[in-house]
Amino acid sequence: MLPGKTVFENVAFALEIVGVGNREIGYTVPRVLDIVGLKGKEKRMPLELSGGERQRVAIARAIARQPKS
């Protein structure tokens, strides 16, 4: 995780680097965070999260980058 970015920004960054637009990021990130059980923690910083929550952010980044079938 990038320590200077919020949970939302960390997941969004994974999408930004592959060229996903802001509209799609705004749609995808909240849904992925809900899937991994981090809904409501979008504005938290990495140091405010438990180790398990940090792992779930990493999982959320991986899920977000998966191409849609």
All heavy atoms as TSV, in Angstrom:
chain	resi	resn	atom	element	x	y	z
A	1	MET	N	N	0.829	-1.188	0.000
A	1	MET	CA	C	0.000	0.000	0.000
A	1	MET	C	C	0.868	1.244	0.000
A	1	MET	O	O	1.951	1.256	0.568
A	1	MET	CB	C	-0.883	0.017	1.257
A	1	MET	CG	C	-2.004	-0.980	1.230
A	1	MET	SD	S	-3.123	-0.786	2.640
A	1	MET	CE	C	-3.820	0.789	2.322
A	2	LEU	N	N	0.331	2.264	-0.600
A	2	LEU	CA	C	1.023	3.550	-0.594
A	2	LEU	C	C	0.615	4.292	0.677
A	2	LEU	O	O	-0.566	4.595	0.861
A	2	LEU	CB	C	0.643	4.347	-1.843
A	2	LEU	CG	C	0.987	3.651	-3.164
A	2	LEU	CD1	C	0.308	4.342	-4.323
A	2	LEU	CD2	C	2.484	3.602	-3.348
A	3	PRO	N	N	1.559	4.570	1.580
A	3	PRO	CA	C	1.216	5.119	2.890
A	3	PRO	C	C	0.584	6.505	2.884
A	3	PRO	O	O	-0.148	6.855	3.792
A	3	PRO	CB	C	2.546	5.134	3.640
A	3	PRO	CG	C	3.594	5.055	2.597
A	3	PRO	CD	C	2.991	4.362	1.413
A	4	GLY	N	N	0.822	7.298	1.863
A	4	GLY	CA	C	0.279	8.654	1.822
A	4	GLY	C	C	-1.078	8.753	1.126
A	4	GLY	O	O	-1.559	9.855	0.901
A	5	LYS	N	N	-1.658	7.617	0.791
A	5	LYS	CA	C	-2.944	7.616	0.094
A	5	LYS	C	C	-3.993	6.882	0.917
A	5	LYS	O	O	-3.686	5.935	1.630
A	5	LYS	CB	C	-2.817	6.939	-1.274
A	5	LYS	CG	C	-1.925	7.694	-2.247
A	5	LYS	CD	C	-2.002	7.081	-3.627
A	5	LYS	CE	C	-1.142	7.836	-4.617
A	5	LYS	NZ	N	-1.728	9.077	-5.052
A	6	THR	N	N	-5.245	7.314	0.775
A	6	THR	CA	C	-6.348	6.660	1.468
A	6	THR	C	C	-6.611	5.282	0.843
A	6	THR	O	O	-6.062	4.948	-0.210
A	6	THR	CB	C	-7.643	7.485	1.350
A	6	THR	OG1	O	-8.033	7.521	-0.031
A	6	THR	CG2	C	-7.480	8.881	1.922
A	7	VAL	N	N	-7.481	4.523	1.480
A	7	VAL	CA	C	-7.877	3.223	0.944
A	7	VAL	C	C	-8.425	3.404	-0.477
A	7	VAL	O	O	-8.027	2.687	-1.400
A	7	VAL	CB	C	-8.919	2.551	1.873
A	7	VAL	CG1	C	-9.569	1.362	1.198
A	7	VAL	CG2	C	-8.271	2.147	3.192
A	8	PHE	N	N	-9.342	4.339	-0.644
A	8	PHE	CA	C	-9.917	4.599	-1.977
A	8	PHE	C	C	-8.820	4.925	-2.977
A	8	PHE	O	O	-8.788	4.374	-4.082
A	8	PHE	CB	C	-10.929	5.750	-1.907
A	8	PHE	CG	C	-11.660	5.977	-3.199
A	8	PHE	CD1	C	-12.924	5.459	-3.398
A	8	PHE	CD2	C	-11.081	6.717	-4.228
A	8	PHE	CE1	C	-13.600	5.666	-4.596
A	8	PHE	CE2	C	-11.750	6.926	-5.422
A	8	PHE	CZ	C	-13.012	6.395	-5.608
A	9	GLU	N	N	-7.923	5.829	-2.605
A	9	GLU	CA	C	-6.858	6.252	-3.517
A	9	GLU	C	C	-5.907	5.109	-3.857
A	9	GLU	O	O	-5.412	5.030	-4.985
A	9	GLU	CB	C	-6.085	7.420	-2.918
A	9	GLU	CG	C	-6.904	8.688	-2.815
A	9	GLU	CD	C	-6.268	9.760	-1.939
A	9	GLU	OE1	O	-5.423	9.425	-1.075
A	9	GLU	OE2	O	-6.630	10.933	-2.106
A	10	ASN	N	N	-5.642	4.215	-2.902
A	10	ASN	CA	C	-4.777	3.073	-3.168
A	10	ASN	C	C	-5.382	2.156	-4.214
A	10	ASN	O	O	-4.688	1.704	-5.127
A	10	ASN	CB	C	-4.499	2.295	-1.875
A	10	ASN	CG	C	-3.227	2.717	-1.202
A	10	ASN	OD1	O	-2.147	2.320	-1.611
A	10	ASN	ND2	N	-3.340	3.546	-0.172
A	11	VAL	N	N	-6.666	1.872	-4.101
A	11	VAL	CA	C	-7.325	1.005	-5.084
A	11	VAL	C	C	-7.448	1.737	-6.415
A	11	VAL	O	O	-7.182	1.176	-7.476
A	11	VAL	CB	C	-8.697	0.521	-4.570
A	11	VAL	CG1	C	-9.388	-0.335	-5.615
A	11	VAL	CG2	C	-8.534	-0.270	-3.261
A	12	ALA	N	N	-7.813	3.016	-6.368
A	12	ALA	CA	C	-7.949	3.809	-7.587
A	12	ALA	C	C	-6.624	3.907	-8.334
A	12	ALA	O	O	-6.598	3.864	-9.573
A	12	ALA	CB	C	-8.464	5.206	-7.252
A	13	PHE	N	N	-5.527	3.994	-7.617
A	13	PHE	CA	C	-4.206	4.117	-8.247
A	13	PHE	C	C	-3.919	2.925	-9.149
A	13	PHE	O	O	-3.367	3.081	-10.243
A	13	PHE	CB	C	-3.126	4.266	-7.178
A	13	PHE	CG	C	-1.753	4.459	-7.739
A	13	PHE	CD1	C	-1.405	5.654	-8.344
A	13	PHE	CD2	C	-0.806	3.454	-7.673
A	13	PHE	CE1	C	-0.132	5.841	-8.880
A	13	PHE	CE2	C	0.457	3.629	-8.204
A	13	PHE	CZ	C	0.797	4.820	-8.804
A	14	ALA	N	N	-4.307	1.733	-8.707
A	14	ALA	CA	C	-4.093	0.536	-9.513
A	14	ALA	C	C	-4.841	0.641	-10.847
A	14	ALA	O	O	-4.380	0.113	-11.858
A	14	ALA	CB	C	-4.542	-0.701	-8.746
A	15	LEU	N	N	-5.967	1.316	-10.843
A	15	LEU	CA	C	-6.738	1.499	-12.072
A	15	LEU	C	C	-6.181	2.641	-12.915
A	15	LEU	O	O	-6.148	2.556	-14.147
A	15	LEU	CB	C	-8.206	1.765	-11.727
A	15	LEU	CG	C	-8.926	0.615	-11.026
A	15	LEU	CD1	C	-10.298	1.064	-10.547
A	15	LEU	CD2	C	-9.020	-0.596	-11.920
A	16	GLU	N	N	-5.735	3.697	-12.249
A	16	GLU	CA	C	-5.184	4.858	-12.967
A	16	GLU	C	C	-3.973	4.471	-13.800
A	16	GLU	O	O	-3.828	4.937	-14.938
A	16	GLU	CB	C	-4.800	5.960	-11.983
A	16	GLU	CG	C	-5.986	6.633	-11.321
A	16	GLU	CD	C	-5.592	7.503	-10.139
A	16	GLU	OE1	O	-4.387	7.576	-9.800
A	16	GLU	OE2	O	-6.497	8.116	-9.544
A	17	ILE	N	N	-3.109	3.619	-13.259
A	17	ILE	CA	C	-1.868	3.291	-13.974
A	17	ILE	C	C	-2.116	2.440	-15.215
A	17	ILE	O	O	-1.243	2.353	-16.068
A	17	ILE	CB	C	-0.810	2.636	-13.057
A	17	ILE	CG1	C	-1.311	1.323	-12.485
A	17	ILE	CG2	C	-0.359	3.577	-11.981
A	17	ILE	CD1	C	-0.248	0.543	-11.718
A	18	VAL	N	N	-3.301	1.843	-15.334
A	18	VAL	CA	C	-3.625	1.097	-16.553
A	18	VAL	C	C	-4.583	1.879	-17.443
A	18	VAL	O	O	-5.133	1.347	-18.399
A	18	VAL	CB	C	-4.174	-0.322	-16.245
A	18	VAL	CG1	C	-3.103	-1.182	-15.598
A	18	VAL	CG2	C	-5.424	-0.272	-15.398
A	19	GLY	N	N	-4.806	3.161	-17.120
A	19	GLY	CA	C	-5.547	4.045	-17.998
A	19	GLY	C	C	-7.058	4.070	-17.832
A	19	GLY	O	O	-7.766	4.538	-18.719
A	20	VAL	N	N	-7.564	3.593	-16.705
A	20	VAL	CA	C	-9.008	3.624	-16.465
A	20	VAL	C	C	-9.422	5.059	-16.136
A	20	VAL	O	O	-8.732	5.758	-15.395
A	20	VAL	CB	C	-9.386	2.664	-15.315
A	20	VAL	CG1	C	-10.861	2.770	-14.969
A	20	VAL	CG2	C	-9.017	1.235	-15.682
A	21	GLY	N	N	-10.542	5.497	-16.684
A	21	GLY	CA	C	-11.025	6.858	-16.477
A	21	GLY	C	C	-11.655	7.074	-15.118
A	21	GLY	O	O	-12.013	6.117	-14.423
A	22	ASN	N	N	-11.808	8.333	-14.753
A	22	ASN	CA	C	-12.345	8.692	-13.433
A	22	ASN	C	C	-13.756	8.171	-13.196
A	22	ASN	O	O	-14.099	7.769	-12.094
A	22	ASN	CB	C	-12.316	10.209	-13.236
A	22	ASN	CG	C	-10.914	10.728	-13.036
A	22	ASN	OD1	O	-10.029	9.989	-12.604
A	22	ASN	ND2	N	-10.698	11.985	-13.350
A	23	ARG	N	N	-14.594	8.190	-14.215
A	23	ARG	CA	C	-15.966	7.706	-14.055
A	23	ARG	C	C	-15.971	6.213	-13.693
A	23	ARG	O	O	-16.675	5.784	-12.789
A	23	ARG	CB	C	-16.765	7.938	-15.327
A	23	ARG	CG	C	-18.199	7.442	-15.210
A	23	ARG	CD	C	-18.988	7.717	-16.446
A	23	ARG	NE	N	-19.284	9.142	-16.479
A	23	ARG	CZ	C	-19.852	9.766	-17.486
A	23	ARG	NH1	N	-20.170	9.109	-18.571
A	23	ARG	NH2	N	-20.110	11.062	-17.418
A	24	GLU	N	N	-15.176	5.444	-14.422
A	24	GLU	CA	C	-15.103	4.002	-14.157
A	24	GLU	C	C	-14.483	3.739	-12.779
A	24	GLU	O	O	-14.912	2.840	-12.064
A	24	GLU	CB	C	-14.297	3.303	-15.248
A	24	GLU	CG	C	-14.213	1.808	-15.091
A	24	GLU	CD	C	-15.540	1.082	-15.293
A	24	GLU	OE1	O	-16.485	1.666	-15.869
A	24	GLU	OE2	O	-15.642	-0.062	-14.846
A	25	ILE	N	N	-13.491	4.532	-12.393
A	25	ILE	CA	C	-12.879	4.389	-11.068
A	25	ILE	C	C	-13.926	4.656	-9.987
A	25	ILE	O	O	-14.035	3.889	-9.021
A	25	ILE	CB	C	-11.658	5.331	-10.926
A	25	ILE	CG1	C	-10.504	4.813	-11.779
A	25	ILE	CG2	C	-11.233	5.462	-9.455
A	25	ILE	CD1	C	-9.333	5.757	-11.902
A	26	GLY	N	N	-14.685	5.728	-10.160
A	26	GLY	CA	C	-15.721	6.064	-9.186
A	26	GLY	C	C	-16.799	5.006	-9.062
A	26	GLY	O	O	-17.437	4.870	-8.015
A	27	TYR	N	N	-17.018	4.257	-10.121
A	27	TYR	CA	C	-17.996	3.174	-10.119
A	27	TYR	C	C	-17.408	1.892	-9.523
A	27	TYR	O	O	-18.058	1.200	-8.744
A	27	TYR	CB	C	-18.447	2.929	-11.569
A	27	TYR	CG	C	-19.361	1.750	-11.742
A	27	TYR	CD1	C	-20.724	1.858	-11.491
A	27	TYR	CD2	C	-18.870	0.522	-12.172
A	27	TYR	CE1	C	-21.578	0.778	-11.658
A	27	TYR	CE2	C	-19.714	-0.564	-12.333
A	27	TYR	CZ	C	-21.060	-0.441	-12.072
A	27	TYR	OH	O	-21.893	-1.515	-12.227
A	28	THR	N	N	-16.163	1.577	-9.890
A	28	THR	CA	C	-15.548	0.301	-9.543
A	28	THR	C	C	-15.049	0.238	-8.099
A	28	THR	O	O	-15.286	-0.760	-7.402
A	28	THR	CB	C	-14.377	0.002	-10.502
A	28	THR	OG1	O	-14.886	-0.015	-11.843
A	28	THR	CG2	C	-13.712	-1.320	-10.189
A	29	VAL	N	N	-14.341	1.256	-7.652
A	29	VAL	CA	C	-13.689	1.196	-6.343
A	29	VAL	C	C	-14.679	0.930	-5.198
A	29	VAL	O	O	-14.440	0.020	-4.398
A	29	VAL	CB	C	-12.819	2.446	-6.077
A	29	VAL	CG1	C	-12.285	2.455	-4.650
A	29	VAL	CG2	C	-11.667	2.507	-7.074
A	30	PRO	N	N	-15.781	1.651	-5.089
A	30	PRO	CA	C	-16.704	1.362	-3.983
A	30	PRO	C	C	-17.253	-0.063	-4.012
A	30	PRO	O	O	-17.413	-0.697	-2.963
A	30	PRO	CB	C	-17.836	2.377	-4.172
A	30	PRO	CG	C	-17.226	3.479	-4.957
A	30	PRO	CD	C	-16.221	2.822	-5.854
A	31	ARG	N	N	-17.518	-0.586	-5.193
A	31	ARG	CA	C	-18.042	-1.944	-5.303
A	31	ARG	C	C	-17.011	-2.976	-4.871
A	31	ARG	O	O	-17.324	-3.937	-4.186
A	31	ARG	CB	C	-18.517	-2.210	-6.728
A	31	ARG	CG	C	-19.853	-1.551	-6.973
A	31	ARG	CD	C	-20.139	-1.284	-8.416
A	31	ARG	NE	N	-21.396	-0.568	-8.607
A	31	ARG	CZ	C	-21.592	0.702	-8.346
A	31	ARG	NH1	N	-20.623	1.434	-7.868
A	31	ARG	NH2	N	-22.768	1.269	-8.528
A	32	VAL	N	N	-15.769	-2.777	-5.282
A	32	VAL	CA	C	-14.712	-3.714	-4.905
A	32	VAL	C	C	-14.454	-3.652	-3.393
A	32	VAL	O	O	-14.273	-4.686	-2.755
A	32	VAL	CB	C	-13.428	-3.424	-5.712
A	32	VAL	CG1	C	-12.265	-4.245	-5.215
A	32	VAL	CG2	C	-13.664	-3.693	-7.188
A	33	LEU	N	N	-14.466	-2.458	-2.828
A	33	LEU	CA	C	-14.264	-2.342	-1.378
A	33	LEU	C	C	-15.399	-3.021	-0.615
A	33	LEU	O	O	-15.160	-3.635	0.435
A	33	LEU	CB	C	-14.138	-0.872	-0.972
A	33	LEU	CG	C	-12.856	-0.182	-1.447
A	33	LEU	CD1	C	-12.883	1.293	-1.076
A	33	LEU	CD2	C	-11.619	-0.858	-0.880
A	34	ASP	N	N	-16.598	-2.960	-1.136
A	34	ASP	CA	C	-17.726	-3.663	-0.511
A	34	ASP	C	C	-17.504	-5.173	-0.574
A	34	ASP	O	O	-17.739	-5.881	0.407
A	34	ASP	CB	C	-19.022	-3.277	-1.211
A	34	ASP	CG	C	-20.257	-3.801	-0.498
A	34	ASP	OD1	O	-20.234	-3.916	0.747
A	34	ASP	OD2	O	-21.257	-4.081	-1.188
A	35	ILE	N	N	-17.021	-5.673	-1.697
A	35	ILE	CA	C	-16.772	-7.102	-1.868
A	35	ILE	C	C	-15.780	-7.614	-0.822
A	35	ILE	O	O	-15.961	-8.704	-0.270
A	35	ILE	CB	C	-16.249	-7.404	-3.294
A	35	ILE	CG1	C	-17.376	-7.209	-4.309
A	35	ILE	CG2	C	-15.666	-8.813	-3.388
A	35	ILE	CD1	C	-16.905	-7.203	-5.754
A	36	VAL	N	N	-14.741	-6.840	-0.541
A	36	VAL	CA	C	-13.707	-7.295	0.399
A	36	VAL	C	C	-13.985	-6.870	1.841
A	36	VAL	O	O	-13.150	-7.059	2.724
A	36	VAL	CB	C	-12.285	-6.838	-0.030
A	36	VAL	CG1	C	-11.919	-7.427	-1.380
A	36	VAL	CG2	C	-12.160	-5.332	-0.035
A	37	GLY	N	N	-15.156	-6.295	2.088
A	37	GLY	CA	C	-15.541	-5.952	3.452
A	37	GLY	C	C	-14.946	-4.665	3.990
A	37	GLY	O	O	-14.798	-4.517	5.211
A	38	LEU	N	N	-14.618	-3.741	3.110
A	38	LEU	CA	C	-14.029	-2.469	3.555
A	38	LEU	C	C	-14.938	-1.277	3.278
A	38	LEU	O	O	-14.477	-0.128	3.290
A	38	LEU	CB	C	-12.663	-2.254	2.897
A	38	LEU	CG	C	-11.568	-3.211	3.355
A	38	LEU	CD1	C	-10.304	-3.012	2.531
A	38	LEU	CD2	C	-11.272	-3.048	4.831
A	39	LYS	N	N	-16.209	-1.534	3.038
A	39	LYS	CA	C	-17.155	-0.438	2.817
A	39	LYS	C	C	-17.159	0.461	4.055
A	39	LYS	O	O	-17.175	-0.024	5.185
A	39	LYS	CB	C	-18.552	-0.994	2.574
A	39	LYS	CG	C	-19.570	0.049	2.229
A	39	LYS	CD	C	-20.907	-0.591	1.915
A	39	LYS	CE	C	-21.902	0.474	1.515
A	39	LYS	NZ	N	-23.198	-0.140	1.175
A	40	GLY	N	N	-17.102	1.755	3.838
A	40	GLY	CA	C	-17.065	2.707	4.937
A	40	GLY	C	C	-15.660	3.070	5.400
A	40	GLY	O	O	-15.485	3.928	6.253
A	41	LYS	N	N	-14.649	2.424	4.833
A	41	LYS	CA	C	-13.263	2.713	5.231
A	41	LYS	C	C	-12.483	3.382	4.103
A	41	LYS	O	O	-11.264	3.444	4.134
A	41	LYS	CB	C	-12.573	1.422	5.657
A	41	LYS	CG	C	-13.276	0.806	6.850
A	41	LYS	CD	C	-12.426	-0.159	7.596
A	41	LYS	CE	C	-13.236	-0.627	8.796
A	41	LYS	NZ	N	-12.428	-1.233	9.797
A	42	GLU	N	N	-13.207	3.925	3.139
A	42	GLU	CA	C	-12.588	4.525	1.962
A	42	GLU	C	C	-11.628	5.661	2.294
A	42	GLU	O	O	-10.635	5.854	1.600
A	42	GLU	CB	C	-13.661	5.074	1.001
A	42	GLU	CG	C	-14.585	4.022	0.434
A	42	GLU	CD	C	-15.808	3.743	1.295
A	42	GLU	OE1	O	-15.850	4.172	2.467
A	42	GLU	OE2	O	-16.727	3.096	0.788
A	43	LYS	N	N	-11.915	6.413	3.343
A	43	LYS	CA	C	-11.100	7.592	3.685
A	43	LYS	C	C	-10.007	7.286	4.705
A	43	LYS	O	O	-9.254	8.185	5.094
A	43	LYS	CB	C	-11.999	8.706	4.211
A	43	LYS	CG	C	-12.956	9.207	3.147
A	43	LYS	CD	C	-13.845	10.311	3.655
A	43	LYS	CE	C	-14.805	10.750	2.563
A	43	LYS	NZ	N	-15.731	11.771	3.021
A	44	ARG	N	N	-9.902	6.047	5.134
A	44	ARG	CA	C	-8.870	5.684	6.107
A	44	ARG	C	C	-7.496	5.636	5.448
A	44	ARG	O	O	-7.350	5.307	4.279
A	44	ARG	CB	C	-9.162	4.301	6.708
A	44	ARG	CG	C	-10.450	4.216	7.487
A	44	ARG	CD	C	-10.228	4.655	8.922
A	44	ARG	NE	N	-11.450	4.647	9.676
A	44	ARG	CZ	C	-11.833	3.657	10.471
A	44	ARG	NH1	N	-11.095	2.581	10.611
A	44	ARG	NH2	N	-12.963	3.755	11.129
A	45	MET	N	N	-6.492	5.938	6.243
A	45	MET	CA	C	-5.110	5.843	5.800
A	45	MET	C	C	-4.572	4.473	6.186
A	45	MET	O	O	-5.081	3.843	7.121
A	45	MET	CB	C	-4.269	6.950	6.443
A	45	MET	CG	C	-4.728	8.367	6.098
A	45	MET	SD	S	-4.719	8.730	4.346
A	45	MET	CE	C	-2.980	9.001	4.074
A	46	PRO	N	N	-3.535	3.981	5.506
A	46	PRO	CA	C	-3.017	2.647	5.801
A	46	PRO	C	C	-2.665	2.406	7.274
A	46	PRO	O	O	-2.932	1.320	7.792
A	46	PRO	CB	C	-1.770	2.556	4.919
A	46	PRO	CG	C	-2.103	3.419	3.749
A	46	PRO	CD	C	-2.894	4.570	4.342
A	47	LEU	N	N	-2.114	3.393	7.943
A	47	LEU	CA	C	-1.740	3.191	9.346
A	47	LEU	C	C	-2.943	3.055	10.270
A	47	LEU	O	O	-2.805	2.616	11.412
A	47	LEU	CB	C	-0.830	4.324	9.830
A	47	LEU	CG	C	0.575	4.336	9.221
A	47	LEU	CD1	C	1.350	5.553	9.702
A	47	LEU	CD2	C	1.332	3.058	9.558
A	48	GLU	N	N	-4.122	3.408	9.790
A	48	GLU	CA	C	-5.352	3.280	10.575
A	48	GLU	C	C	-6.005	1.908	10.403
A	48	GLU	O	O	-7.023	1.634	11.019
A	48	GLU	CB	C	-6.352	4.362	10.160
A	48	GLU	CG	C	-5.860	5.768	10.387
A	48	GLU	CD	C	-6.811	6.816	9.852
A	48	GLU	OE1	O	-7.222	6.726	8.682
A	48	GLU	OE2	O	-7.141	7.733	10.633
A	49	LEU	N	N	-5.413	1.073	9.568
A	49	LEU	CA	C	-5.989	-0.238	9.279
A	49	LEU	C	C	-5.233	-1.349	9.998
A	49	LEU	O	O	-4.034	-1.236	10.247
A	49	LEU	CB	C	-5.928	-0.513	7.773
A	49	LEU	CG	C	-6.622	0.477	6.851
A	49	LEU	CD1	C	-6.347	0.106	5.405
A	49	LEU	CD2	C	-8.106	0.530	7.125
A	50	SER	N	N	-5.936	-2.436	10.257
A	50	SER	CA	C	-5.276	-3.621	10.806
A	50	SER	C	C	-4.509	-4.319	9.677
A	50	SER	O	O	-4.690	-4.006	8.497
A	50	SER	CB	C	-6.318	-4.586	11.378
A	50	SER	OG	O	-7.083	-5.166	10.335
A	51	GLY	N	N	-3.692	-5.266	10.038
A	51	GLY	CA	C	-2.946	-6.016	9.032
A	51	GLY	C	C	-3.870	-6.733	8.054
A	51	GLY	O	O	-3.629	-6.749	6.842
A	52	GLY	N	N	-4.939	-7.304	8.560
A	52	GLY	CA	C	-5.899	-7.992	7.697
A	52	GLY	C	C	-6.609	-7.043	6.755
A	52	GLY	O	O	-6.872	-7.381	5.591
A	53	GLU	N	N	-6.926	-5.860	7.242
A	53	GLU	CA	C	-7.568	-4.862	6.386
A	53	GLU	C	C	-6.616	-4.410	5.281
A	53	GLU	O	O	-7.026	-4.213	4.142
A	53	GLU	CB	C	-8.044	-3.672	7.206
A	53	GLU	CG	C	-9.242	-3.986	8.079
A	53	GLU	CD	C	-9.582	-2.898	9.074
A	53	GLU	OE1	O	-8.665	-2.144	9.504
A	53	GLU	OE2	O	-10.762	-2.799	9.443
A	54	ARG	N	N	-5.344	-4.281	5.606
A	54	ARG	CA	C	-4.359	-3.902	4.580
A	54	ARG	C	C	-4.262	-4.978	3.503
A	54	ARG	O	O	-4.157	-4.670	2.319
A	54	ARG	CB	C	-2.984	-3.675	5.207
A	54	ARG	CG	C	-2.915	-2.424	6.030
A	54	ARG	CD	C	-1.517	-2.186	6.570
A	54	ARG	NE	N	-1.617	-1.328	7.728
A	54	ARG	CZ	C	-0.879	-1.449	8.814
A	54	ARG	NH1	N	0.041	-2.374	8.899
A	54	ARG	NH2	N	-1.046	-0.625	9.828
A	55	GLN	N	N	-4.327	-6.233	3.932
A	55	GLN	CA	C	-4.308	-7.324	2.958
A	55	GLN	C	C	-5.542	-7.268	2.058
A	55	GLN	O	O	-5.459	-7.518	0.857
A	55	GLN	CB	C	-4.234	-8.674	3.665
A	55	GLN	CG	C	-2.890	-8.930	4.300
A	55	GLN	CD	C	-2.858	-10.254	5.043
A	55	GLN	OE1	O	-3.868	-10.751	5.502
A	55	GLN	NE2	N	-1.658	-10.820	5.153
A	56	ARG	N	N	-6.683	-6.914	2.643
A	56	ARG	CA	C	-7.901	-6.818	1.843
A	56	ARG	C	C	-7.834	-5.662	0.848
A	56	ARG	O	O	-8.417	-5.736	-0.226
A	56	ARG	CB	C	-9.132	-6.714	2.741
A	56	ARG	CG	C	-9.455	-8.068	3.372
A	56	ARG	CD	C	-10.738	-8.045	4.122
A	56	ARG	NE	N	-10.472	-7.563	5.472
A	56	ARG	CZ	C	-11.361	-6.996	6.258
A	56	ARG	NH1	N	-12.598	-6.819	5.859
A	56	ARG	NH2	N	-11.041	-6.609	7.475
A	57	VAL	N	N	-7.107	-4.600	1.188
A	57	VAL	CA	C	-6.904	-3.515	0.212
A	57	VAL	C	C	-6.102	-4.057	-0.971
A	57	VAL	O	O	-6.434	-3.785	-2.136
A	57	VAL	CB	C	-6.192	-2.298	0.843
A	57	VAL	CG1	C	-5.811	-1.275	-0.228
A	57	VAL	CG2	C	-7.073	-1.655	1.899
A	58	ALA	N	N	-5.085	-4.851	-0.696
A	58	ALA	CA	C	-4.289	-5.450	-1.777
A	58	ALA	C	C	-5.160	-6.363	-2.642
A	58	ALA	O	O	-5.054	-6.361	-3.874
A	58	ALA	CB	C	-3.110	-6.217	-1.204
A	59	ILE	N	N	-6.043	-7.115	-2.017
A	59	ILE	CA	C	-6.968	-7.972	-2.760
A	59	ILE	C	C	-7.905	-7.117	-3.601
A	59	ILE	O	O	-8.170	-7.434	-4.766
A	59	ILE	CB	C	-7.747	-8.894	-1.798
A	59	ILE	CG1	C	-6.787	-9.901	-1.157
A	59	ILE	CG2	C	-8.890	-9.602	-2.518
A	59	ILE	CD1	C	-7.366	-10.649	0.030
A	60	ALA	N	N	-8.395	-6.026	-3.029
A	60	ALA	CA	C	-9.290	-5.127	-3.761
A	60	ALA	C	C	-8.593	-4.566	-5.003
A	60	ALA	O	O	-9.208	-4.472	-6.075
A	60	ALA	CB	C	-9.761	-3.989	-2.856
A	61	ARG	N	N	-7.327	-4.224	-4.876
A	61	ARG	CA	C	-6.579	-3.715	-6.044
A	61	ARG	C	C	-6.513	-4.775	-7.127
A	61	ARG	O	O	-6.687	-4.481	-8.310
A	61	ARG	CB	C	-5.168	-3.299	-5.641
A	61	ARG	CG	C	-5.106	-1.992	-4.911
A	61	ARG	CD	C	-3.691	-1.454	-4.838
A	61	ARG	NE	N	-2.734	-2.452	-4.426
A	61	ARG	CZ	C	-1.964	-2.372	-3.338
A	61	ARG	NH1	N	-2.022	-1.308	-2.574
A	61	ARG	NH2	N	-1.118	-3.318	-3.041
A	62	ALA	N	N	-6.264	-6.013	-6.731
A	62	ALA	CA	C	-6.175	-7.100	-7.709
A	62	ALA	C	C	-7.523	-7.349	-8.381
A	62	ALA	O	O	-7.594	-7.531	-9.600
A	62	ALA	CB	C	-5.675	-8.367	-7.034
A	63	ILE	N	N	-8.589	-7.344	-7.604
A	63	ILE	CA	C	-9.928	-7.558	-8.163
A	63	ILE	C	C	-10.287	-6.423	-9.115
A	63	ILE	O	O	-10.826	-6.659	-10.201
A	63	ILE	CB	C	-10.976	-7.662	-7.037
A	63	ILE	CG1	C	-10.782	-8.948	-6.236
A	63	ILE	CG2	C	-12.393	-7.607	-7.610
A	63	ILE	CD1	C	-11.629	-9.007	-4.971
A	64	ALA	N	N	-9.988	-5.209	-8.728
A	64	ALA	CA	C	-10.357	-4.042	-9.539
A	64	ALA	C	C	-9.700	-4.073	-10.902
A	64	ALA	O	O	-10.291	-3.632	-11.885
A	64	ALA	CB	C	-9.998	-2.755	-8.795
A	65	ARG	N	N	-8.515	-4.622	-10.983
A	65	ARG	CA	C	-7.773	-4.623	-12.243
A	65	ARG	C	C	-8.167	-5.756	-13.164
A	65	ARG	O	O	-7.726	-5.817	-14.301
A	65	ARG	CB	C	-6.266	-4.693	-11.977
A	65	ARG	CG	C	-5.761	-3.376	-11.423
A	65	ARG	CD	C	-4.277	-3.294	-11.417
A	65	ARG	NE	N	-3.732	-3.510	-12.746
A	65	ARG	CZ	C	-2.451	-3.659	-12.986
A	65	ARG	NH1	N	-1.595	-3.636	-12.014
A	65	ARG	NH2	N	-2.009	-3.842	-14.208
A	66	GLN	N	N	-8.986	-6.686	-12.695
A	66	GLN	CA	C	-9.408	-7.798	-13.543
A	66	GLN	C	C	-10.282	-7.295	-14.681
A	66	GLN	O	O	-11.196	-6.511	-14.443
A	66	GLN	CB	C	-10.190	-8.832	-12.722
A	66	GLN	CG	C	-9.347	-9.525	-11.675
A	66	GLN	CD	C	-8.177	-10.296	-12.265
A	66	GLN	OE1	O	-8.320	-11.027	-13.223
A	66	GLN	NE2	N	-7.009	-10.100	-11.693
A	67	PRO	N	N	-10.035	-7.762	-15.877
A	67	PRO	CA	C	-10.884	-7.336	-16.987
A	67	PRO	C	C	-12.300	-7.886	-16.832
A	67	PRO	O	O	-12.498	-8.972	-16.292
A	67	PRO	CB	C	-10.194	-7.930	-18.219
A	67	PRO	CG	C	-9.319	-9.010	-17.704
A	67	PRO	CD	C	-8.986	-8.655	-16.276
A	68	LYS	N	N	-13.269	-7.127	-17.297
A	68	LYS	CA	C	-14.659	-7.578	-17.228
A	68	LYS	C	C	-14.893	-8.615	-18.294
A	68	LYS	O	O	-14.422	-8.487	-19.409
A	68	LYS	CB	C	-15.602	-6.381	-17.420
A	68	LYS	CG	C	-15.521	-5.416	-16.273
A	68	LYS	CD	C	-16.464	-4.261	-16.490
A	68	LYS	CE	C	-16.452	-3.329	-15.311
A	68	LYS	NZ	N	-15.175	-2.735	-15.024
A	69	SER	N	N	-15.653	-9.667	-17.947
A	69	SER	CA	C	-15.922	-10.712	-18.946
A	69	SER	C	C	-17.168	-10.394	-19.733
A	69	SER	O	O	-18.032	-9.725	-19.359
A	69	SER	CB	C	-16.139	-12.052	-18.293
A	69	SER	OG	O	-15.626	-12.192	-17.038
